[in-house]
Amino acid sequence: MLPADFLDDVALLRRLYTRRFAELLRETGLNQAEMDVLLFLANNPPYDTARDIVRRRGLAKSHVSAAVESLAEKGLLARVYRDGNRKTVHLELKPSAAGPVARGQALQTAFFDEVLAGLTGTERRVLADFLHRIHHNLKEGAVHAAV
């Protein structure tokens, strides 16, 4: 059984993660949704559509849409069509996104190193395996619940 405060810990993790980005967001003029989109695209190259971001990152469709529009206007993101498919819009980071992305990734690394401090490499790998299995179970549960 998970500890009773597990959900509180998940919420705390999210709040602390978001706070970690406050200074970078001020400096870049980006909001958290925009940074989340940039980092998702940088960290997950095979997943390059707004739909992928909504599904895999769990962000609201309206937030992703607004972030993509804003990032395109700021010259950080390009919308492209591939293979003559005019239905699917793929998102590509522009070179101007490299600085904010690198700084965001450094913040992510530092944050998770801090959260996982004291865990050995083996413990981190075991934790990652557990989280992958929990993710699978959650996806399966969502499939069964939707039926």
C-alpha positions in Angstrom: 0.0 0.0 0.0 1.2 3.5 -0.8 1.6 6.0 2.1 -1.6 7.9 2.8 0.1 11.2 1.9 1.3 10.0 -1.6 -1.1 12.2 -3.5 -0.1 15.2 -1.3 3.6 14.4 -2.2 2.8 14.3 -5.9 1.1 17.7 -5.6 4.0 19.0 -3.6 6.5 17.7 -6.2 4.6 19.6 -9.0 4.4 22.8 -7.0 8.1 22.7 -6.2 9.0 21.9 -9.8 7.0 24.8 -11.0 8.6 27.2 -8.5 12.0 26.1 -9.6 11.3 27.7 -13.0 10.0 31.1 -11.7 13.3 33.0 -12.3 13.9 31.5 -15.7 10.3 32.3 -16.7 10.7 35.9 -15.6 14.0 36.2 -17.5 12.7 34.7 -20.7 9.2 36.1 -20.7 7.8 32.7 -21.1 5.0 31.2 -19.0 5.1 27.7 -17.5 2.9 26.1 -20.2 5.3 27.5 -22.9 8.3 26.2 -21.0 6.6 22.8 -20.6 5.9 22.6 -24.3 9.5 23.5 -25.2 11.0 21.0 -22.8 8.5 18.3 -23.8 9.6 18.7 -27.5 13.3 18.8 -26.6 13.1 15.8 -24.3 10.7 13.6 -26.4 11.8 14.0 -30.1 9.5 11.3 -31.4 6.5 13.1 -30.0 6.2 16.3 -31.9 2.5 17.2 -32.2 0.2 19.2 -29.9 -1.8 16.1 -29.5 1.2 14.2 -28.3 1.9 16.9 -25.7 -1.7 16.8 -24.4 -1.8 13.0 -24.2 1.7 12.3 -22.8 2.2 15.4 -20.6 -1.3 15.7 -19.4 -1.6 19.4 -20.2 -5.0 20.9 -21.1 -5.6 21.1 -24.9 -6.4 24.8 -24.5 -3.1 25.5 -22.7 -1.0 23.6 -25.2 -2.8 25.4 -28.1 -2.2 28.8 -26.6 1.4 28.0 -25.8 2.1 26.7 -29.3 0.6 29.9 -30.8 2.6 32.1 -28.5 5.9 30.2 -29.0 5.4 30.4 -32.8 4.8 34.2 -32.5 8.0 34.5 -30.4 10.0 32.7 -33.0 10.8 29.7 -30.8 8.7 27.1 -32.5 7.8 26.2 -36.1 4.7 24.4 -37.3 5.5 22.1 -40.2 3.7 19.6 -42.4 5.4 16.4 -43.5 5.0 14.0 -46.4 2.2 16.0 -48.0 0.0 15.4 -44.9 -1.9 18.7 -44.4 -3.8 17.4 -41.4 -1.0 16.8 -38.9 1.0 19.7 -37.7 4.4 18.8 -36.4 6.2 21.1 -34.0 9.9 21.9 -34.4 12.1 23.9 -32.0 13.8 26.7 -33.7 17.5 27.5 -33.0 16.4 30.5 -30.9 14.8 28.0 -28.4 18.2 26.4 -27.7 19.0 28.8 -24.8 15.8 28.6 -22.8 15.6 24.8 -23.5 19.2 24.2 -22.2 18.5 26.3 -19.1 15.2 24.5 -18.5 16.8 21.1 -18.9 19.5 22.1 -16.4 16.8 23.1 -14.0 15.0 19.7 -14.5 18.2 17.8 -13.9 19.1 19.8 -10.8 15.6 19.4 -9.4 15.4 15.7 -9.9 18.9 15.2 -8.5 17.8 17.1 -5.4 14.6 15.1 -5.1 16.4 11.8 -5.5 19.4 12.8 -3.3 20.6 9.8 -1.3 19.4 7.2 -3.7 22.1 5.0 -5.3 22.2 4.4 -9.1 20.6 1.0 -8.5 17.8 2.5 -6.4 17.1 5.1 -9.1 16.9 2.4 -11.7 14.5 0.4 -9.5 12.4 3.5 -8.9 12.3 4.2 -12.6 11.2 0.6 -13.2 8.4 0.9 -10.6 7.2 4.2 -12.1 7.1 2.7 -15.6 5.0 -0.2 -14.2 2.7 2.2 -12.3 2.3 4.3 -15.5 1.3 1.1 -17.4 -1.2 0.2 -14.7 -2.7 3.7 -14.8 -3.0 3.6 -18.6 -4.6 0.1 -18.4 -7.0 1.4 -15.7 -8.0 4.4 -17.8 -8.7 2.1 -20.7 -10.9 -0.2 -18.5 -12.6 2.8 -16.9 -13.5 4.3 -20.3 -15.3 1.1 -21.4 
